[in-house]
Every structure is written in structure tokens, then in C-alpha cells.
Amino acid sequence: MSTSWLPQIGETAEPLYIGIVDALARDVASGRLSTDMRLPTQRDLADHLGIAIGTVTRAYAEAERRGLIRSEGRRGTFV
């Protein structure tokens, strides 16, 4: 199952990638994102947010380190 998820990031002193990870964690906890939902590609999310792809790459890596998501190579990134 694929999603067109976009993070809701407020004004914060934290780095942007942390804001993305925090939004992802909130949306998982609230049920907005459920297990096995496919997240947007890094490039798509960066384009939609108007940010550098490196920022999204860093956010996805941190989210995976925290156990929020998993990357399955060419298949995509999933909650």
C-alpha cells in the first residue's frame, strides 16, 4: 500500500531532518501511517517539500535507525 504522506513540520530550532523524523513518529503513533505503508521516495518527498534530497536521505536514515521505517532497496521505504 502506497501513501502520499507529507510531514507537518512546524517552526523549530531543530534541524529540518529531525522535524521530518518527529513528524513521521507522530503520524505512526497517531495511526495516520500504519505498518507496511509505503512512504514517498526520497526524491519525491524532497521535491514536494522544496528541500535538498540529502535532507530527506538523512531523515529516512535516522527514522530507520530509530526503528520507525525500513528500507527494502528498490521496492521502497515502508513504515
N, C-alpha and C positions, 0 to 999 in steps of 0.2 A: 504494500500500500504506500503510495507516494503522497507527499504533502507539499503545499506551497508555503510552508511556515516562514514567517518573518519575525525576528525578535523585536520585542518592545523594549527599547533601550532609552532610559531617561538620562537627564543631565547628571553626570557623576565625575568625581575626580579620578576614578579608576581608569585604567587603560581600556580602550574600546573592546579589545578581545575578551576581557573579563566581563564586561557588560553583556556580551553575546552569550558567554557561558552561563552567567547568572540568569539571563532570560530563558535559556534552554532549561536550566534546572527548575525554574519556577513553572514553566509550561509542562514539564514532565510531572512535577509534583501535583499540579492542579488537574491533570488529566487531559489538558489540551493536546499534548503529544502522548501517544501510547506506544507501548512496546512494539517493535518491528515496523514502526512508521519510517518511511524513507525521508531523509532530510534533503533540502536542495543541495545541488553540487556547490562546491566552494566558489566556483566562478559565478554561478547564477546568484548566489546569496550576495557576493561582493558587488555584482552589477546592480542588484536591486537596492542595496544599501548605499551605493556610491562610495565604496571604500576599496582599499587595496586587497587583492586576493590573499596576500601574506597575512593580513589581519584575521581573515576567516580561517586560513590554514592553522594559524596559531590557536584560535578559539576552538576549532574542532579537535586539535591535538590535546588541549587542556581538558576539554569535555570528555575525551576518550580516557585520558589519564584518571579523571575522577569517576569513571565507570558509568557515565551518562549515555554515551553513544558507542557504537562500534563501527569500524570501517571494514568493508568487505571488498577491498580492491576496486575492480571495475564495476562491481554490482552497485556500489554506492555506500552511503553512510546512513546508519539506522539507529533509532533510539533503542 
